[in-house]
Amino acid sequence: MILRDTQIRLVSFADEYVSYSIAELLGSGQIKIRPHDTIDHEPVESHYPIIWLVVVPTVERISSLEIRRYHATNEQILYLVTDERPSILPPHLSDCTLFWQLGATQLLQNIHFAEQRILQRQHFYPAELDDAFLQLNFYGRSPSFLKAVRLIKKVSAADTNVFIKGNTGTGKELTARSIHYMSDRKNEPFIPINCGAFTDELILSELFGHEKGAFTGANKAKVGLLQLANNGTVFLDEVDSLSPKAQVALLRYLQDNEVRPVGGHEFSKVDVRIIAASNTDMKQLIKSKDFREDLMYRLDVLQIALPPLNKRGEDIQLLAQHFLSTLTLEHGGKIKVFSQDMISAMQAYEWEGNVRELDNFVKRAFFLSDGYVIEDTSLLTGTPNNDSDIIGRVSDEIDMFDGFQAAKDELICQFERDYLTRILVKTRGNISKAARIAKKERRSFCRLMEKHGLERRQFAQ
């Protein structure tokens, strides 16, 4: 299951042997069930998904059940009929009725689909994720994400400069906005600026303003963002791209809290909190003299490190279901779900572009998949994913001028990682089963996994 606390509740009106067989089947698929006598009431604000599996001998028996006919947004009812499928099934039962004769695979598959439908209807977030985060679409439940959330809350209460460290697409600007809107400055301006988008002259003009005629094209005076954001917050993204001249100017402001427009002579006092961010190793930039160490001391008073998506476990699916839900609402209620193989592949994927890449993938999968179930794993990369294409893909990445042995070693390394990943996706992280398929001892297989940085939890469902 996607969430650890999803509950499968079994209500059986069939004979005891069938009920026991179903319980055994679900248990072998590592799905825990809770037997119930009937469907009872649950508060709508319940913090976990509930799937009711109601076992009946015939389709006709469903209409005679004395159970409530509605369910809360955190619940889904599935009817499992032990008799043969009739030639005509009532339309209102077509989406929620399964037949035991069709086998275990369909039952397990539909339980997973039911959980996804619940997750698309209702979001299950811990109490730590309050409205300030949810209004900014800042979602998650994983320990690494919640650790960052707790740090954001502490940092927002401390009125000092903050440095946010994180890879591309991890949500650095959302973090900066969260800090601002949870602080005492929340009613004042929040102004983001991407330092990498401006030339040397223009970044100084953006931050500090300029006088008329200060440089070519300065046809009128302009107030800088630091003055516009007085008493508020300025977010400097890609701060590592500032030129040496801009670094000196920013350092002077941080020391004196005064700004002077480009070409001007008068200083103005301003009170602005600076939140800076980068996806670059700042220590390395300081070591290479590309970034001022004294400026970094001023910016990095408090630091928040954002976890990459591939370290956030179940958050990958929580976010994916949220994106699917949004697309469904925007495009006419066309509900879609992921197959189990697709979910396993998503959990094993690197997500170098993090949440932004996940969002793009879900859009691609939603629009390019024709049916109810999204199952083409090649959509993760946007290119066909044929087994015979491994060498073709790798050969584009190796440098033939490194020599035969180096090219061979690289090709073998890539093949090993691809091969291990595919087996682990197929076995959903069952190392013993994967080792048998690979015809290797379990210990040797584990050593190969360790060599390529693969962990069982990336593939386990």
C-alpha positions in Angstrom: 0.0 0.0 0.0 1.1 3.6 -0.5 0.4 4.7 3.1 1.6 2.6 6.0 -1.6 3.3 7.9 -4.1 2.5 5.2 -6.7 0.0 6.6 -8.3 -2.9 4.7 -11.5 -3.9 6.6 -13.1 -7.2 5.7 -16.9 -7.7 6.1 -18.0 -11.1 5.0 -21.5 -12.5 4.3 -20.1 -15.6 2.5 -19.1 -18.9 4.1 -16.2 -19.1 6.5 -13.9 -21.0 4.2 -14.0 -18.3 1.5 -13.5 -15.6 4.0 -10.4 -17.4 5.4 -9.0 -17.9 1.8 -9.4 -14.2 1.1 -7.7 -13.2 4.4 -4.8 -15.6 3.6 -4.5 -14.2 0.1 -4.3 -10.6 1.3 -1.8 -11.6 4.0 0.5 -13.3 1.5 0.4 -10.0 -0.5 1.6 -8.2 2.7 -1.8 -6.5 3.0 -3.0 -6.4 6.6 -6.8 -6.8 7.1 -9.1 -6.2 10.0 -12.3 -8.4 10.2 -15.5 -6.5 10.9 -19.1 -7.6 11.4 -20.5 -4.7 9.4 -19.6 -1.3 8.0 -19.6 1.1 11.0 -19.5 4.9 11.0 -16.2 6.7 10.9 -15.5 10.4 11.4 -14.9 12.2 8.1 -11.8 13.8 9.5 -10.2 10.4 10.0 -6.4 10.6 9.2 -6.0 7.4 7.2 -7.7 5.7 4.2 -10.2 2.9 4.8 -11.0 0.3 2.2 -14.1 -1.8 3.0 -13.9 -5.2 1.3 -17.5 -6.6 1.5 -17.7 -10.3 0.5 -21.1 -11.6 -0.7 -22.2 -14.8 -2.3 -24.1 -13.2 -5.2 -24.6 -9.8 -6.8 -28.3 -9.9 -5.7 -27.2 -10.1 -2.1 -25.6 -6.6 -2.3 -29.0 -4.8 -2.6 -30.3 -6.6 0.5 -27.4 -5.7 2.8 -28.4 -3.6 5.7 -25.4 -1.4 5.7 -25.1 2.3 4.9 -25.0 3.1 1.2 -22.6 6.1 1.5 -19.0 6.4 2.5 -16.8 9.3 3.8 -14.2 10.8 1.5 -11.5 8.7 3.3 -13.3 5.5 2.5 -13.9 3.2 -0.5 -16.3 0.2 -0.6 -15.4 -2.8 -2.8 -17.9 -5.7 -3.2 -16.3 -9.1 -3.8 -18.8 -11.7 -5.2 -17.9 -15.3 -4.7 -20.4 -16.6 -7.3 -19.9 -16.4 -11.1 -20.2 -13.1 -12.8 -23.7 -12.5 -14.3 -24.1 -11.6 -18.0 -25.5 -8.2 -17.0 -24.1 -6.1 -14.1 -26.1 -3.2 -12.8 -24.3 0.1 -13.9 -24.1 1.4 -10.3 -22.0 -1.6 -9.3 -19.7 -1.8 -12.3 -16.9 0.4 -10.7 -17.0 -1.2 -7.2 -17.8 -4.9 -7.8 -15.2 -7.7 -8.2 -15.5 -11.4 -8.8 -13.5 -14.1 -6.9 -13.4 -16.3 -10.0 -11.2 -13.7 -11.8 -8.4 -14.4 -9.4 -6.1 -12.8 -6.8 -4.3 -10.5 -9.2 -7.5 -8.5 -10.0 -8.4 -8.3 -6.3 -5.0 -7.0 -5.2 -4.9 -4.6 -8.1 -8.3 -3.1 -7.3 -7.5 -2.7 -3.7 -4.4 -0.6 -4.7 -6.6 1.4 -7.2 -9.2 2.0 -4.4 -6.4 3.5 -2.2 -5.3 5.8 -5.0 -8.9 7.0 -5.5 -9.1 7.9 -1.8 -5.8 9.7 -1.9 -7.1 11.7 -4.9 -10.2 12.7 -2.9 -8.6 13.5 0.4 -5.2 14.5 1.5 -3.7 12.8 4.6 -1.2 15.1 6.2 0.1 15.1 9.8 -0.9 17.9 12.2 2.6 19.4 11.8 1.6 20.5 8.3 -0.7 23.4 9.1 -2.6 25.8 6.8 0.4 28.0 6.2 2.1 25.1 4.4 -1.0 23.6 2.7 -2.0 27.0 1.2 1.3 27.0 -0.6 0.9 23.4 -1.8 3.7 22.3 0.4 2.8 18.6 1.0 4.4 15.6 2.5 4.5 13.0 5.4 8.0 11.5 5.2 10.3 11.9 8.2 12.9 13.8 6.2 10.2 16.3 5.0 8.7 16.7 8.4 12.1 17.4 9.9 12.5 20.2 7.4 9.0 21.5 8.3 9.8 21.6 12.0 13.0 23.5 11.2 11.0 26.0 9.0 8.7 26.7 11.9 11.6 27.4 14.2 13.4 29.6 11.7 10.3 31.6 10.8 10.1 32.7 14.5 13.7 34.0 14.5 13.9 37.3 12.7 17.3 36.8 11.0 18.8 35.9 7.6 18.3 32.3 6.3 20.2 30.2 3.8 18.2 27.4 2.0 20.2 24.5 0.5 18.6 22.1 -1.9 18.7 20.5 -5.3 16.8 21.9 -8.3 13.0 21.4 -7.8 13.0 20.6 -4.1 10.9 23.7 -3.2 13.4 26.4 -2.1 11.0 29.3 -3.0 8.1 27.6 -1.3 10.3 27.2 1.8 11.2 30.9 1.6 7.5 31.8 1.3 6.6 29.6 4.2 9.2 31.2 6.4 7.9 34.7 5.5 4.2 34.0 5.9 4.7 32.3 9.2 6.9 35.2 10.6 5.9 38.6 12.1 6.7 40.1 8.6 3.8 38.2 7.0 1.8 41.3 6.3 4.7 43.0 4.6 6.0 42.4 1.0 7.7 39.1 0.0 9.8 39.7 -3.1 11.6 36.9 -4.9 14.5 37.5 -7.3 16.5 35.0 -9.4 20.0 36.3 -9.3 21.1 34.2 -12.2 18.7 36.0 -14.5 20.4 39.4 -14.5 23.7 40.9 -15.7 26.0 42.6 -13.2 24.6 46.1 -13.8 21.0 45.0 -13.8 21.2 43.0 -10.6 22.5 46.0 -8.7 19.7 48.1 -10.2 17.1 45.5 -9.2 18.3 45.3 -5.7 19.3 48.9 -4.9 17.5 50.9 -7.6 19.2 53.6 -9.8 19.2 57.3 -10.6 18.2 58.7 -14.0 21.2 58.4 -16.3 23.2 56.1 -14.1 23.9 53.8 -17.0 22.9 53.4 -20.7 19.1 52.9 -20.8 18.4 54.4 -17.4 15.9 56.9 -18.7 14.3 57.4 -15.3 15.0 56.8 -11.6 13.9 53.4 -10.2 13.4 52.3 -6.6 15.2 49.0 -5.7 13.6 45.8 -4.5 15.2 46.2 -1.0 13.4 49.5 -0.5 10.1 48.1 -1.9 10.4 45.2 0.5 11.0 47.4 3.5 9.9 45.6 6.7 9.3 42.5 4.6 11.5 39.7 3.0 13.6 39.4 -0.1 14.4 36.0 -1.5 17.6 35.7 -3.4 17.5 32.5 -5.5 20.7 31.2 -7.1 22.7 33.6 -4.9 25.8 31.8 -6.0 25.6 33.5 -9.4 26.2 37.0 -8.0 29.2 38.7 -9.5 32.0 39.9 -7.2 30.8 43.4 -7.5 27.2 42.5 -6.6 28.6 40.4 -3.7 30.4 43.4 -2.3 27.3 45.6 -2.6 25.1 43.0 -0.9 27.6 42.5 1.9 27.7 46.3 2.5 23.9 46.3 2.9 23.9 43.4 5.3 26.5 45.2 7.4 24.8 48.6 7.5 21.2 48.0 6.6 21.5 50.9 4.2 21.0 51.1 0.4 22.3 53.6 -2.1 20.9 53.6 -5.7 23.3 53.0 -8.6 24.6 56.5 -9.6 23.2 58.0 -6.4 24.9 59.6 -3.3 22.3 59.3 -0.6 21.8 56.3 1.7 18.4 55.1 3.0 17.9 52.8 6.0 15.8 49.7 5.2 14.8 46.7 7.3 14.6 43.6 5.2 15.0 40.0 6.0 17.2 38.2 3.4 16.5 34.6 2.6 19.1 33.2 0.1 19.2 29.9 -1.7 21.4 27.8 -3.9 21.7 24.3 -5.3 25.5 24.6 -5.5 28.2 23.5 -3.1 28.9 26.9 -1.5 32.0 25.6 0.4 33.5 24.7 -2.9 32.7 28.1 -4.3 34.3 29.8 -1.3 37.4 27.6 -1.6 37.8 28.5 -5.3 37.3 32.2 -4.4 34.2 32.5 -6.5 32.0 33.5 -3.5 33.0 35.7 -0.6 33.3 33.8 2.7 32.4 37.0 4.7 29.2 37.3 2.7 28.3 33.7 3.3 28.7 34.2 7.1 26.1 37.0 6.8 23.6 35.0 4.7 24.0 31.6 6.5 22.9 32.6 10.0 20.3 29.9 10.0 20.3 27.1 7.4 17.6 24.7 6.1 18.6 21.7 4.0 15.7 20.4 1.8 15.7 16.6 1.2 15.7 15.4 -2.4 12.5 13.7 -3.6 14.1 10.2 -3.9 14.8 10.3 -0.1 11.2 11.2 0.8 9.6 7.7 0.4 5.8 7.7 0.4 5.8 11.5 -0.5 6.5 10.5 -4.1 3.1 8.9 -4.4 1.3 11.4 -2.2 2.4 14.2 -4.4 1.7 12.2 -7.6 -1.8 11.5 -6.4 -2.3 15.2 -5.6 -1.1 16.2 -9.1 -3.4 13.5 -10.7 -6.3 14.9 -8.6 -5.7 18.4 -9.8 -5.5 17.3 -13.5 -8.8 15.3 -13.0 -10.6 18.4 -11.8 -9.1 20.6 -14.5 -10.0 18.2 -17.4 -13.5 16.9 -16.8 -13.3 14.4 -14.0 -11.3 11.8 -16.0 -10.0 9.7 -13.1 -6.7 7.8 -13.6 -4.6 5.6 -11.4 -1.1 4.1 -11.5 -0.4 0.3 -12.0 1.7 -1.4 -9.3 4.6 -1.8 -11.7 4.5 1.9 -12.4 4.4 2.8 -8.7 7.4 0.5 -8.1 9.3 2.2 -11.0 8.4 5.7 -9.6 9.8 4.7 -6.2 13.0 3.5 -7.7 13.5 6.5 -10.1 16.2 9.0 -9.3 14.0 12.2 -9.7 17.0 14.5 -10.4 14.5 17.3 -11.1 12.7 16.5 -7.8 9.1 17.7 -7.3 9.2 19.7 -10.5 10.1 16.7 -12.5 7.5 14.6 -10.8 4.8 17.2 -11.7 5.9 17.1 -15.3 5.9 13.3 -15.4 2.3 13.1 -14.0 1.1 15.6 -16.6 2.8 13.6 -19.4 1.4 10.3 -18.0 -2.1 11.8 -17.6 -2.4 13.1 -21.2 -0.5 10.3 -23.0 -2.3 7.3 -21.3 -5.5 6.3 -22.9 -7.1 4.1 -20.3 -8.0 4.3 -16.6 -4.7 2.7 -15.6 -1.3 4.4 -16.3 1.1 1.6 -16.8 3.7 2.5 -19.4 6.9 2.9 -17.3 8.8 4.4 -20.3 6.7 7.6 -19.7 9.1 8.3 -16.7 11.8 9.3 -19.2 9.6 10.2 -22.1 11.3 7.6 -24.3 10.7 3.9 -25.1 12.2 1.6 -22.5 13.1 -1.5 -24.4 15.5 -4.1 -22.9 17.4 -4.3 -26.2 18.1 -0.6 -26.0 20.4 -0.6 -23.0 23.6 -0.6 -24.9 22.3 2.1 -27.3 21.4 4.4 -24.4 24.7 3.9 -22.5 26.9 4.2 -25.6 25.7 7.8 -26.0 26.9 8.6 -22.5 30.5 7.1 -22.5 33.5 8.8 -23.9 35.2 6.6 -26.5 38.5 8.6 -26.1 38.9 7.4 -22.5 40.1 4.1 -23.9 38.7 0.7 -24.5 38.9 -0.6 -20.9 37.3 2.6 -19.4 34.5 2.5 -21.9 33.9 -1.2 -21.2 33.9 -0.6 -17.4 31.4 2.2 -17.8 29.1 0.1 -20.0 29.2 -2.8 -17.6 28.5 -0.6 -14.6 25.5 1.0 -16.3 24.2 -2.4 -17.4 24.5 -3.8 -13.9 22.5 -0.9 -12.4 19.8 -1.2 -15.1 19.6 -4.9 -14.6 19.4 -4.8 -10.8 16.8 -1.9 -11.0 14.5 -3.8 -13.3 14.6 -7.0 -11.3 14.0 -5.1 -8.0 11.1 -3.3 -9.6 9.6 -6.6 -10.8 10.0 -8.2 -7.4 9.0 -5.1 -5.5 12.1 -5.2 -3.4 12.1 -8.9 -2.5 15.9 -9.4 -2.5 15.7 -13.2 -2.2 13.4 -13.5 -5.2 15.5 -11.0 -7.2 18.7 -13.0 -6.4 17.1 -16.2 -7.6 16.0 -14.6 -10.9 19.6 -13.2 -11.3 20.9 -16.7 -10.5 23.2 -15.2 -7.8 23.7 -15.8 -4.1 21.8 -13.4 -1.9 24.9 -12.1 -0.3 26.5 -11.3 -3.7 23.3 -9.7 -4.9 23.3 -7.4 -1.8 26.9 -6.5 -2.5 26.0 -5.5 -6.0 23.1 -3.4 -4.7 25.4 -1.7 -2.3 27.9 -1.0 -5.1 25.3 0.8 -7.1 23.6 2.7 -4.2 20.4 0.7 -4.4 18.3 0.1 -1.3 15.4 -2.4 -0.8 13.1 0.4 0.5 13.2 2.2 -2.8 11.3 -0.7 -4.4 9.2 -2.2 -1.5 5.5 -1.6 -1.6 
